[in-house]
Amino acid sequence: MAEAKEENVLDTIVVGGGLAGLTAAYRLRDRDVLLLEKEEIPGGRTVSRKLGPYVYNAGAQVILGDSSPLARLADELDVKRTLIAKSKLPFFTNGKLYSASGQIGLLRKLPMSLADKLRFAWFSLRLKRKYGSLADKPFDPKDPKIIELNSTTVDQFLGSVPRSVRDLWEVFAVVATTTGGDVVTPYHPLMVLLFFLEDEYFVEGGTNQLTIALCRMLGEKAKLGAEVVEVKEMDDRVQVTYDLDGARKTAQARQCIMATQAPITLKVVQDLPDWKRDVLARIEYGSMTTAAFLLSEPSERFLGKGVWRVPVQGQMICALTDPSYTYPREFKEETGQGLLRVYTGDKVSKELMGRSDGEVAETLMDDLVAMLPQIKGKVVESDVAHWYHALPLWKPGHDAIYPNLQAPTGRIHYCGDYTGPGFMNGSVLTAYRVVEEIEKA
């Protein structure tokens, strides 16, 4: 493969065109910046797909909060977001879907003893009073409350709560992190519990519209289908080698931003100092498998009115959503079809990844039918996606390595999933942090 070298020295090269990398490049767009993304479609885990008349999100789903970093970015980009008018809080357990208009109503319906319900309500109230403010504040890894939440596993944090209460937390641990409470810290499960009751917004046309809009703003400064094979710091610049259109190319810049997952960063960045290599090697990821099922009838006939997202206990599926919920009633009545999107945690996902998409879809459809028997024979089409590196796992002591995960090495800076508080808001915040580093350099 012939190698072509670009002679001019750029200001910044961004490696990785997920939400974090695109946001960083967008904020630096007035400079001489180049973004390199391996895939032909930008956005990483924000990807959206079409199934029948509907678009659904195979990865990240919603914007949390009306004034969150992501919400403000969407408004700045003129990407339309709409409040999800959910009117029911649902939960699936013991083979039955329960839903109510509020948290107390749902708790009353759940198959738990009165004593356990009271313990859960009291425990939840204490947690909300102590940690509820974290949902409204910028993430600060030095905050004593965040340090406390990342010092133990979920199971250790819960202590001697009843088994029914622990089982509920286990569901939110898997939904939030892909794995169980014996592995991860309670920070992310608690954030999911807090946001479960908050306003959520969907992006018209799918979450991918956010990253497509960012990429569009970059124009020729973004190269898709460009796979980076080496990043090497030199005396006064960083050299990036990448493959594009069958040719090997190199580009140089005064600064480089690595907006890739930890294993990719380890693979392509040369001569990393030992302290950086050590903390990157400690990052583990949980996997996730998602499947969408196009139905011959509207989704609400199976879930009930007002139900959008359902945490699931006791099945292979850990949660399901109704992507058609965000479409106008007239559109759904005209198509006569519905759509359900399910996803699994790490353990199930790893079992499914060795099978064909058809086998995966059949397995998860059987699990869905076990939950909602009335959909049997109503599935028209399916779609499957695997996320081997879905979410980085925060284990006890994660806060101790956080500063080294974020710290630059010379002219190379780091942002993305493992350097921030997680989810899409976290990705945007890591981009803003690294842009500030660049501007101060």
Secondary structure by P-SEA (a helix, b strand, c coil): cbbbbbcccccbbbccccaaaaaaaaaacccbbbbbbcccccccccbbbbcccbbbbcccccccccccaaaaaaaaaccbbbbccccbbbbbcccbbbbcccaaaaaaaccccaaaaaaaaaaaaaaaaacccccccccccccaaaaaaaccccccccccccaaaaaaaaaaaaaacccccccccaaaaaaaaaacccbbbbcccccaaaaaaaaaaaccccccccccccccccccbbbbbbbcccbbbbbbccbbbccccaaaaacccccccaaaaaaaaabbbbbbbbbbbbbcccccccccccccbbbbccccccccccccccccaaaaaaacbbbbbbbccaaaaaaaccccaaaaaaaaaaaaaaaccccccccccbbbbbccccbbbbcccccccccccccccccccccccccccccaaaaaaaaaaaaaaaaac
